[in-house]
């Protein structure tokens, strides 16, 4: 039993790494499924458009899903039409770009994985580039090749070219090599940028490493318990309203936050070194609700960090 609890604790601590690994496996499986089931290179002058669609369209869809599934997206944009100061607070014009940039970086994880896997496989790139009619590119690829290379490059990916087999195979391997080189460039660039972003965030941190770990743990626990409290109070309120409806009586008052409290608790949070608060709700509970101001600034949450070692 102790061994099982130890393994469970380890898995909980590594849930971020496990989540990214699972996402990578899904991306790999999705790419293979697209290649084997849906993808059919037309072997015509439509190769370029067709290949690019399969290369970038799924990445765009994954990016949109990344925005949808990030709770900070809805915290940022909910009510912004009614109150534009929420995303463009007075005195902090860069607020929107900072928070939206943070959301975008998280949303880019799945699209970058897709592009990396698709380029390493080479199928989509090979089809797309074989249909490219750029004279400079054709001269570079078909250098020292027969004249048919210029005319039938778009047929190489399908094996329908009338060029000699060794020449066609060499062209196919060349296109696949270019694709894999680009794939590794994407991976290396992403890893380097991630390292630099993490280092910059750590260097600019206003709190110590241990306090940051405690902060992250607190935010996770508060989020988990908040979902449980929602379930409890929503169940209690719905049960009471239904009983009152069927029994034709007045319902008893269920204590719920006021509208202003919901608004304040939904704001994104920022750190203040003079106040040791770890979330918007924490600050709201200790300080109480303040008077609403028309020009009140909405603060940003820089606690949304990835796994802290």
C-alpha positions as CSV (number, residue, x, y, z in Angstrom):
1,X,0.0,0.0,0.0
2,X,2.8,2.4,0.8
3,X,4.5,1.6,-2.5
4,X,1.2,2.4,-4.3
5,X,0.9,5.8,-2.5
6,X,4.5,6.6,-3.3
7,X,3.9,5.9,-7.0
8,X,0.7,8.0,-6.9
9,X,2.4,10.9,-5.3
10,X,5.2,10.8,-7.9
11,X,2.6,10.8,-10.7
12,X,0.8,13.7,-9.2
13,X,4.0,15.7,-8.9
14,X,4.9,14.9,-12.5
15,X,1.4,15.6,-13.9
16,X,2.7,18.4,-16.1
17,X,5.3,16.2,-17.7
18,X,2.8,13.4,-18.1
19,X,0.3,15.7,-19.6
20,X,2.8,17.0,-22.2
21,X,3.9,13.4,-22.9
22,X,0.3,12.3,-23.5
23,X,-0.2,15.3,-25.7
24,X,2.8,14.3,-27.7
25,X,1.5,10.8,-28.1
26,X,-1.9,12.1,-29.3
27,X,-0.2,14.4,-31.8
28,X,1.9,11.6,-33.1
29,X,-1.1,9.3,-33.4
30,X,-3.2,12.0,-35.1
31,X,-0.4,12.8,-37.6
32,X,-0.1,9.1,-38.5
33,X,-3.9,8.8,-38.8
34,X,-4.0,11.8,-41.2
35,X,-1.1,10.5,-43.2
36,X,-2.6,7.0,-43.7
37,X,-6.3,7.6,-43.8
38,X,-7.1,11.2,-45.0
39,X,-4.0,12.4,-46.9
40,X,-3.8,11.7,-50.6
41,X,-1.3,13.9,-52.5
42,X,-2.9,14.8,-55.8
43,X,0.4,14.6,-57.8
44,X,-0.6,17.7,-59.8
45,X,0.0,21.4,-59.6
46,X,-2.3,21.5,-56.6
47,X,0.4,19.8,-54.5
48,X,1.6,23.0,-52.9
49,X,-1.8,24.1,-51.6
50,X,-2.9,20.6,-50.6
51,X,0.3,19.9,-48.6
52,X,0.3,23.2,-46.8
53,X,-3.4,22.8,-45.8
54,X,-2.6,19.4,-44.1
55,X,0.6,20.9,-42.6
56,X,-0.9,24.1,-41.1
57,X,-4.7,23.6,-40.8
58,X,-4.5,21.1,-37.9
59,X,-2.0,23.3,-36.2
60,X,-4.4,26.2,-36.4
61,X,-7.3,24.1,-35.1
62,X,-5.1,23.0,-32.1
63,X,-4.2,26.7,-31.5
64,X,-7.9,27.6,-31.3
65,X,-8.5,24.7,-28.9
66,X,-5.6,25.9,-26.8
67,X,-7.3,29.3,-26.5
68,X,-10.7,27.7,-25.7
69,X,-9.3,25.4,-23.0
70,X,-7.3,28.1,-21.2
71,X,-9.3,29.5,-18.3
72,X,-7.3,32.7,-18.4
73,X,-8.7,33.5,-21.8
74,X,-12.2,33.7,-20.4
75,X,-11.1,35.6,-17.3
76,X,-9.5,38.2,-19.6
77,X,-12.3,38.6,-22.2
78,X,-15.5,38.0,-20.1
79,X,-17.2,41.3,-19.8
80,X,-14.6,43.3,-21.8
81,X,-17.2,44.6,-24.2
82,X,-19.1,46.2,-21.3
83,X,-16.0,47.3,-19.5
84,X,-13.0,47.9,-21.9
85,X,-10.9,49.0,-19.0
86,X,-10.7,45.4,-18.0
87,X,-8.3,44.5,-20.8
88,X,-6.9,48.0,-21.3
89,X,-6.6,49.4,-17.7
90,X,-5.6,53.0,-17.2
91,X,-1.9,53.5,-16.8
92,X,-1.1,49.9,-17.9
93,X,-1.7,49.8,-21.7
94,X,0.6,46.7,-22.0
95,X,-1.6,44.6,-19.7
96,X,-3.6,43.0,-22.6
97,X,-0.5,42.2,-24.6
98,X,1.3,40.7,-21.6
99,X,-1.6,38.4,-20.6
100,X,-2.7,37.5,-24.1
101,X,1.0,36.7,-24.9
102,X,1.1,34.4,-21.9
103,X,-2.1,32.7,-23.0
104,X,-0.7,32.3,-26.6
105,X,2.5,30.7,-25.4
106,X,0.5,28.0,-23.6
107,X,-1.8,27.6,-26.6
108,X,1.2,27.1,-29.0
109,X,2.4,23.9,-27.3
110,X,0.1,21.6,-29.2
111,X,0.5,23.3,-32.7
112,X,4.3,23.2,-32.3
113,X,4.1,19.5,-31.5
114,X,2.0,18.9,-34.6
115,X,4.4,20.9,-36.9
116,X,7.4,19.1,-35.4
117,X,5.9,15.6,-35.9
118,X,4.5,16.4,-39.3
119,X,7.9,17.8,-40.5
120,X,9.9,14.9,-39.1
121,X,7.6,12.5,-40.9
122,X,8.0,14.5,-44.1
123,X,4.8,13.4,-46.0
124,X,3.0,16.7,-46.0
125,X,6.1,18.8,-46.8
126,X,7.2,16.4,-49.5
127,X,3.9,16.8,-51.3
128,X,3.7,20.6,-50.8
129,X,7.2,21.5,-51.9
130,X,7.1,19.1,-54.9
131,X,4.3,21.4,-56.3
132,X,6.3,24.6,-55.8
133,X,7.0,26.3,-59.1
134,X,9.6,28.8,-57.9
135,X,12.4,28.8,-60.6
136,X,15.2,29.3,-58.1
137,X,14.0,26.4,-56.0
138,X,13.6,24.1,-59.0
139,X,17.1,24.9,-60.3
140,X,18.5,24.1,-56.8
141,X,16.7,20.8,-56.5
142,X,17.0,19.7,-60.1
143,X,20.7,20.6,-60.4
144,X,22.5,17.9,-62.4
145,X,19.2,16.1,-62.9
146,X,17.4,15.4,-66.2
147,X,15.1,17.8,-67.9
148,X,12.1,15.8,-66.7
149,X,12.9,16.9,-63.1
150,X,11.6,20.4,-63.9
151,X,8.4,19.0,-65.5
152,X,7.6,16.1,-63.2
153,X,8.8,17.1,-59.8
154,X,5.2,17.1,-58.6
155,X,4.8,13.4,-59.4
156,X,7.9,12.3,-57.4
157,X,6.0,12.0,-54.1
158,X,3.5,9.6,-55.6
159,X,6.0,7.5,-57.5
160,X,4.4,8.3,-60.9
161,X,7.3,10.1,-62.5
162,X,8.9,8.8,-65.7
163,X,12.3,9.7,-64.4
164,X,14.8,6.9,-63.8
165,X,14.1,5.2,-60.5
166,X,17.5,6.2,-58.8
167,X,16.9,9.9,-59.7
168,X,13.3,9.9,-58.5
169,X,14.3,8.2,-55.3
170,X,17.1,10.7,-54.7
171,X,14.7,13.6,-55.2
172,X,12.2,12.0,-52.8
173,X,14.9,11.5,-50.1
174,X,16.1,15.1,-50.7
175,X,12.6,16.5,-50.0
176,X,12.2,14.3,-46.9
177,X,15.6,15.4,-45.6
178,X,14.6,19.1,-46.0
179,X,11.4,18.4,-44.1
180,X,13.2,16.7,-41.2
181,X,15.8,19.5,-41.0
182,X,13.0,22.0,-40.7
183,X,11.4,19.8,-38.1
184,X,14.5,19.7,-36.0
185,X,14.9,23.5,-36.4
186,X,11.4,24.0,-35.0
187,X,12.2,21.7,-32.0
188,X,15.5,23.3,-31.2
189,X,14.2,26.8,-31.6
190,X,11.2,26.0,-29.4
191,X,13.4,24.4,-26.7
192,X,15.8,27.4,-26.7
193,X,13.0,30.0,-26.5
194,X,11.3,28.0,-23.7
195,X,14.6,27.9,-21.8
196,X,15.1,31.6,-22.3
197,X,11.5,32.5,-21.3
198,X,11.8,30.3,-18.1
199,X,15.1,31.9,-17.2
200,X,13.9,35.4,-17.7
201,X,10.7,34.7,-15.6
202,X,12.8,33.2,-12.8
203,X,15.3,36.1,-12.9
204,X,12.6,38.6,-12.6
205,X,10.7,36.8,-9.9
206,X,9.9,39.0,-6.9
207,X,9.7,36.1,-4.5
208,X,12.0,33.3,-3.4
209,X,12.1,29.8,-5.0
210,X,10.4,28.2,-1.9
211,X,7.7,30.8,-1.7
212,X,7.0,30.4,-5.4
213,X,6.6,26.6,-4.9
214,X,4.2,27.2,-2.0
215,X,2.3,29.8,-4.1
216,X,1.9,27.3,-7.0
217,X,0.7,24.6,-4.6
218,X,-1.8,27.0,-3.0
219,X,-3.2,28.1,-6.4
220,X,-3.7,24.4,-7.5
221,X,-5.4,23.5,-4.2
222,X,-7.6,26.5,-4.3
223,X,-8.7,25.7,-7.8
224,X,-9.5,22.1,-6.9
225,X,-11.5,23.1,-3.8
226,X,-13.3,25.9,-5.6
227,X,-14.7,23.3,-8.1
228,X,-15.9,21.2,-5.1
229,X,-17.5,24.2,-3.4
230,X,-19.2,25.1,-6.7
231,X,-20.7,21.6,-6.8
232,X,-21.8,21.7,-3.1
233,X,-23.5,25.1,-3.3
234,X,-25.0,24.6,-6.7
235,X,-26.5,21.3,-5.5
236,X,-27.8,22.9,-2.3
237,X,-29.4,25.8,-4.1
238,X,-31.0,23.7,-6.8
239,X,-32.4,21.2,-4.3
240,X,-33.9,24.0,-2.2
241,X,-35.4,25.8,-5.2
242,X,-37.0,22.6,-6.5
243,X,-38.4,21.6,-3.1
244,X,-39.8,25.1,-2.7
245,X,-41.4,25.0,-6.1
246,X,-43.1,21.6,-5.6
247,X,-44.0,22.3,-2.0
248,X,-45.3,25.8,-2.9
249,X,-43.4,27.6,-0.2
250,X,-40.8,30.3,0.2
251,X,-37.2,29.1,0.0
252,X,-34.8,29.6,2.8
253,X,-32.0,32.1,2.1
254,X,-28.8,30.4,0.9
255,X,-25.7,32.6,1.6
256,X,-24.0,33.4,-1.7
257,X,-21.5,36.1,-2.8
258,X,-22.9,39.3,-4.0
259,X,-22.6,40.4,-7.7
260,X,-19.7,42.7,-6.8
261,X,-17.9,39.9,-5.0
262,X,-18.2,37.6,-8.0
263,X,-16.7,40.4,-10.2
264,X,-13.8,41.0,-7.8
265,X,-13.1,37.3,-7.4
266,X,-13.0,36.8,-11.2
267,X,-10.2,39.3,-11.7
268,X,-6.7,38.2,-12.7
269,X,-4.2,38.5,-9.9
270,X,-0.9,40.3,-9.5
271,X,1.7,40.1,-6.8
272,X,2.3,42.9,-4.3
273,X,5.4,42.6,-2.2
274,X,3.7,44.5,0.7
275,X,0.8,42.1,0.9
276,X,1.3,38.4,1.2
277,X,-1.8,37.2,-0.7
278,X,-1.6,34.2,-3.1
279,X,-4.8,34.7,-5.1
280,X,-7.6,37.1,-5.8
281,X,-9.9,35.3,-3.5
282,X,-7.2,35.3,-0.7
283,X,-6.9,39.0,-1.1
284,X,-10.6,39.6,-1.3
285,X,-11.3,37.5,1.9
286,X,-8.6,39.3,4.0
287,X,-9.1,42.8,2.7
288,X,-12.9,42.7,2.1
289,X,-14.7,44.2,-0.9
290,X,-13.7,47.7,-1.9
291,X,-15.8,50.4,-3.5
292,X,-16.0,50.0,-7.2
293,X,-14.2,52.7,-9.3
294,X,-14.9,53.5,-12.9
295,X,-11.1,53.6,-13.6
296,X,-10.2,50.7,-11.4
297,X,-7.3,48.7,-12.9
298,X,-7.6,45.0,-13.5
299,X,-4.4,43.4,-12.6
300,X,-2.5,40.6,-14.3
301,X,-1.7,37.1,-13.0
302,X,1.9,36.1,-13.4
303,X,1.4,33.1,-11.1
304,X,0.5,30.9,-14.1
305,X,3.8,29.3,-14.4
306,X,4.8,25.8,-15.6
307,X,6.3,23.1,-13.5
308,X,8.7,24.5,-10.9
309,X,11.7,22.1,-10.2
